[in-house]
Amino acid sequence: MQESKRQKQVGALLLQELSDIFQRLGLSMIDGGLVSLTTVKVTPDLLEARVHLSFFQVKDIPAALKKIEERAWEIKRELATRVKHQLRRIPTLDWFHDDTLEHADRMEELFRRIKAERPAGSPEASAGPEAGSDNPDGKEGPQ
């Protein structure tokens, strides 16, 4: 289901305000690592917000999430004072680890391994799977 315009607006507002709150409260640096907010997804009724956090060089991610959850009341109170004129009700905040960057790094490493394992003289190593094909759209037979 696609987000409505209002959901996107509220999500962007919450993302901006939460980023400022994290910096002010000192939550952007935990255990020598960097914590950043990647996205805020809001439910259609605007009563729940799913906050996705990205962790860079944080050794214990579950412990970092626990620290954030322990200070959730303080974060929500600060958020309420900032957005009370734009929202009727302050949404409940749910915290999630966004592992998109780690997933992308794993994929890049797998691609590097595959490329390194291919023989240097093979056609797949130089041009990719469609290198030997005469037909640009990949379909067989006459057009």
Helices and strands as residue ranges (DSSP letters): H 5-25, E 29-30, E 33-42, E 48-56, H 61-70, H 72-83, E 92-97, H 100-117, H 123-127
